[in-house]
């Protein structure tokens, strides 16, 4: 998106606001998912890079120098925000939004060159990581040459004039009209260029629900003919998983965790989310992205500390040990306390921080514990009833070779809980301390306010 407070728009669009053409197959839930995930995504952790703020230099080459650190941290898929030249007409702020694309197959000279991009991808691949690029298919900059060369590719308002995407304040971009087959051909070809000629491993697709599903399904098939790709949709809709996307956003999870952290909801609401909505709505092999922060929330809403307060470590931990695909926004691991500027340079202040230590340990846990892998490669969450259901959320994920029993105190009060006879029984080592514990134990389990206790066997 082009830089605006967007989370409420996405949340509202989950039902009535989804364009009619995007609901054409919404009547029947798919019993299976036909998208084939690349093998390297099964235990993957995402890391989002805001190139403008990631380094002091704000360049692709400088970011490439940081890749060994990210590889050591353990992240698997690097998501780069758009690297293309930014429009100048109706630009927002001094530098503009990366989501206002002036040339789909070029690199913003402020960031570097196409050779820098190829070198970045090569370094990432050599370190065992993959690279996906943020893709803006819904709209272009007003001074993109397509505006003059192909005015029929753009939608029109009631006056017959080109317009920003309807219902938005995105004044720096012009809305495309996907009823035009030539636009579809152009956009699909531009995406194929980055995979075929630059070596990218897929895309994160901006406001994916504003673009017809059948376009995404076509693109996925054409990209797969080049190489296996990973596709993430910035949208929350089940049918995007059918033939197009590996992963979709789960804004509802992020918003629910915020409500819990702020005392507006409790563990009971979270239990309902996981064991009712998620289990019954989404295919087992659909990756749901669990983000604690991202570029929109950090710039327009709150830092991770402001958004989750004392619950932050528990929320981060749940993003890894619960079902879903974890995502880290650059700077979280450094304990970034700033709302980074969106339209200006505002480099992250890097430092060692306990949040970074937690992320690194959780990434190792995920990689080494198949029960925690993504989609159907991991084990489902099974509820473990406890004696304080409104305050404590507990579940087990048990696979053939590993299991994780997780207990979260989602309240500001200490809790002492016991558990009914359930699938969690067995011997475990506690994550973090390494202490051995067997369930059922002789006494209750004590939890400090907002504490997460995770017990692991096998793996």
N, C-alpha and C positions, 0 to 999 in steps of 0.2 A: 504494500500500500504506500501511498505517496507521503505519508507522514501526518497522522492525525489520530485522535482518540478513537480506535476502531473496534475494540473488544465488544462494546455493547451492540454495535452494528452486526457483528458476526453472531452474537448470541440471539439477537432478535430474528436473524435470518434463518434460523434452524427450521422454521416451519413456514409461516405465512409469507415472509418476505423473499423466499427463494423464487427466482423468476420462473414463470410457468414452463418455459422450455427446459428448465433444469429439473423439473419434477416428473418428466414423462415416464419414468420407470419407478417412481417412488411408491407405487401401490403394493408391490410385492417384495418382501424382504428376501434377499438372496440367501439360499441355504448354504451355498459354497462361494468361495472367492476364486475367480479365475485368473487374477493377476498372479504371476509367478514372481515371488520375491527373489532377488539375487541372494546367493548363499551367504555372502559377506554381510548381509543385513540382519541375519537371524539373532545375533547377540549385540547388535550395534548400539552405540550411543552417539547422538547428534551434538554438534557444536556449531553455534551460529557466530559468524565473523562479520562485524560491522567495520569494513576496511577503513572507513574515514576516521574511526576512533580507536582501532585496534592497536596501532603503533603511533609513536611520536611523529613518524614521517607520513603516515596515512597512505602508504603505497602498497601495491601488490608485492613488490620485491621485499619490502621490509616485513610484510606478513609472512613471506616464505621463510625468512630467517627464524621465525618463531615456531615453525612447524615441529622441530624436534621436541620442544617443550610440550606441545599438545600430544605428540605421539607418546611421550613418557607419561603424560597424564592418563593416556589410555583411550582417548576419544577415537571414533572410527570413521564418521562421516562429517566432513566439513561443509557447512552451508554458508556460501558467500552471498551477501547481499548484492544487488545488481552492480555490475562493473561497467555498464555501457555509458556512453556520453549522456549528460543530463541536459534537458531542454532549458533554454534561456527565456523564451517567451512565457509570460505569466509565472516566472520562477518564484518559488517561495524561499525566503531567506537569502543569505548571501551565496550559498553554494547549491541550493536547490535540493530537491528530493531525489534520491537514487531511483525512485520508482517512476520518474518522468523520463522515459526513454526516447532519446533523439535518434539513435542508430542501433538497431538490434544486433548487428554483427560487428561491432567495433568496441574498443575499450576506451573508457574515459581517460584522457591524457593526464588528468590530475592524479590518477591511480597508477598509470604506467602504460605499457604497450601490450599488444597481443602476444609478443614473445615472452613478456613477463608472466602473462597468464599461463602459457604453455609450460613455462619453467615451474610455476607454482604447482600445477597439476602433476608434473613429473616428480617433484620433490615429495609431494604428498603420497603419491603412489609408491615411491621408493621406501617411504616410512610405513607403508601398510595401511594408509588411510585413503578414503575416497572423497571426491569433491562434487558437490551439487551446486548449481547456480540458481539464485532467485530469478524467476521468470515472470514478466509482466505482460500477459497476453490480453488483458482486458482493455487497455488504453495506452496511448502514446503521448509524448510531448507534443505541444502545439506546433513546434517548429521541426518535428520529424518530417523528412521529405515526403513521407507517405501522404501527409495532409494535402499537399499540392498535387502529387502525382496520382493519387487514388482517393479523391474526396468521397467516392461512393462506398469506401470501406468504413466510413464513420456513421454513427447514428445521428439522428436529428431531433431537435426539440420541436415544439408546436409551431415555432416560426420557420421551421425548415433549416435551422442553423446547427452547425456542429455544437456539441455540448460535452461537459464533463459527465462521468457516469451518473445517471439519474439518481436523485436522492442523496447525493454526497456533496461535500464541500471541496472536492478535489479540483480546484480551479486551475491547477497547473497541468492538467492532462485532458485529452479528448477521447471520448468513448468510441470503441470499435463496434461495428455491426457484423456479427458472425453469421448473418444470413447470406453473406457474400462468399461464394466458394473460393474466389481468388485470394481473399484475405486469409482464409484457412490454409491454402496452399503456401502462401508466403510465410505465415507464422510457423507452420510445421517445418518448412525448409530451414528457417532461421534456427530453430531448436536443434534440428539434425546437424547443422553446421558446428555447433558447439560440442556436440558429442563426437562427431566424426573427425573434425579437423583440430579441435583443441584438446580432446581427450576427457571431457567431463563425464561423470558417472550418473547424471540425472539432474533433476530440477526440483526446487521448491516453488510451487506455482501460486502466485499472488492472487488473492480473492478468486480462487478457483471456481466458486459457485456462480460467479458472474459470467462464466464462459460455458457454452453447452457441453454436456457430458460426452456427447458423441465426438466432439473435437478432441477431447483428452484421450478418449479410447483409440482414436485413429493415431494420435501422436505416439501413444505408448507402443502400439504395434510397430510403427515405423522406426522408432528408436531401438526397440528390441532387435530389429533386423541388423542394426549396427553393432550393438553390444548390450549385455544386461545392464539395465538402468534401475535407479531408485527414484521414486516419484512421491513427493510430499505435497499435499493440498492444504492451502490455507482456507479450510472450510470444514464444516462438521456435518457431513451427509453420508449416509450408509452406501448409497449406490455409486459413489465415486470409487469405491473399492472393487467394483465388479470387474472391470477390465482396464482401469486407468491407473489408479494410485495404490501404492503400498501403504501409505500413512496419511492420516488426516489429523487436523487439530482437535484437541479436546478442551476448548474454552470452558465448557461446563464444568470439567474437573477443576481447572484453575480457579474459576469463580466460586465453586463450592468450597475449595480449600481456603480461599480468602474469607468466606462467610464463617467457616469453622474457626479460623484464627481470630476473627474479630468478635466471636461470641454470638453470631447471628444464626448459627446452626450447630449441631452436635454430631457425635459419632453415628447416631441413628440415621441422619440424613446421608452421610457418606456410605453407610452400609446399603441404604436403598439405591444409591447411585451405582455402586459396583455390582450388586447382586440382583438388581432389577433392570435398570436401564442398560448398562453395559452388557450384561450376560444375555439379555433377551433381544436386543436391538441390533447388535453388531456381529458380523461373522467372526468366528474364533481367530481367523488368521488375518484380520484387519488390524494393522498397527495403529494405535491411538497415541498421538504424541502428547507426552506429559511435560509441559514447560512450567517452570517456576517463574521465569522472566523471559522477555524477548524485547526486540527493539521498540515495539509499540508501547508495551506496558512500561518499560523503563523510562522512555522519553515523555510519555503523555499521562501516565497514571501515578506510578510509585516505584521506588527501588524495591528490591526483594525484602529489605528490612522493613520498609514502610508498609508493604503489602501484607507481610506475614508475621511480623513482630517476633514474639517468643516462640511461635510455632514453626519458624523457618526450618530448623534442622529436621523436624519431623516431616514437614512437607517435602523437603528434598529427598529424604529417605524413602518416603512413600512413592515418590516418582520413580524410584529404582526397584523397590521390592514388590510393589503392586504391579498389576498388568499394565502394559503400555511401553512406549518407546521414549526413553528419557532424552531431554534436550537441555543443553547448557548454553546460556547467552554469554558472550565474551565479557569478562569483567566480574561475573558472579564469583568465580573462584578466587579473585583478588579482594573480595569483600567490598566491591565498588559501592560507595555511598551516594553517588551523584546520579541525578537524572540527566543522562547524556543528551546534549543538544542534537537535534535531528538535522537541521539545515546548516549547521556550522561545524567547524573543527572543534573537537572537545576530547582530546586523547584520554584514554583510561590511565589511571595511576596504578601501576602494577606493584604488588607487594605479596608477600606470603600471608596467608590468612587461614583460620580454621575451616572456613567454608571450602576452600580449595582442598585441604586435607580430607575432608569428608567426601567430597566428590571423587577424589582419586581412589579412596578406599571402596566406595560404592561401585565405581566402574570395575575395579578388580573383582569385587564380589559378583557382579552381574556376569562378567566374562567367564568366571570359574564355576558358576552355578547354573546348569542348564534349566533348572526349574524356573529361573528368572528371565529366560530368553524371550524374545518378542513373538507375539502372535501365537500360533499353534505350536511353534518350536518350544515354547515354555509351557509350564503347568498352569492350569486355571486356578483362580483364587477360590478357596472353599472357606466359608465362614466358620469361625470357632466361637461358639457362644461363651460369654463371660458374665460375671456377676455385676458388672457396671456398664451395661450396654449403651447408656446415653453418653458416657464419658470415654469409654475405651473401645477401640476398633481393633479386632483381632481376626486373623485368617491364617491359613496355611496354603502353600503352593508345593505340591508334592509330585515329583516326576519319577522316572524309573531309577535315576542314579543320584538324585539330590532332593532336598526339601528345605523350605524356609518357613518358619513359624514367626509371624510378626505381630507385635502388640504395641499399639499406639495410645498413649494417654492424650486425648485431644481436649484437655481442659486445663484450667489454671490452678487446679487443686491436685494434691497428691492422691494417688489411687492405690488400693490394694485389692487385687482381683483373683478370683479362682475361676476355673474353667470346667465346663461339663466334659464328660467322656466324648471325644470327637476325633477326627482324623489327625490332630496335631500330636498325638502320643508318640513318644520315642525319645531317643537321646540326641542332644544337639550341643554345639559349641556356640557361645554367644558372640555375635559380631562385635568387634571392637575390643572386648576383654579376653576372648578365647576361653572363658570359663565353661566347663562342661555342666550341662543341666539336663535332667530327664523329666519328661512330663508323662503322666501327671506327677507333680511333685507333692511333697508332704504338706506344704504350706502355700499361702497365697503369693502372687507375684507383685512386688512393689514397684510403682512407677512414680517418678517425680513429675511435677507439672510439665506438660508438653513433651514428655520423654517418649522416644521410640526404642523399643527393645526388640532385637532381631536375632533369631536363633537359627543356625544352619546345620544341616547334616549332609554328608556326601559332598560331591562337587570337587 
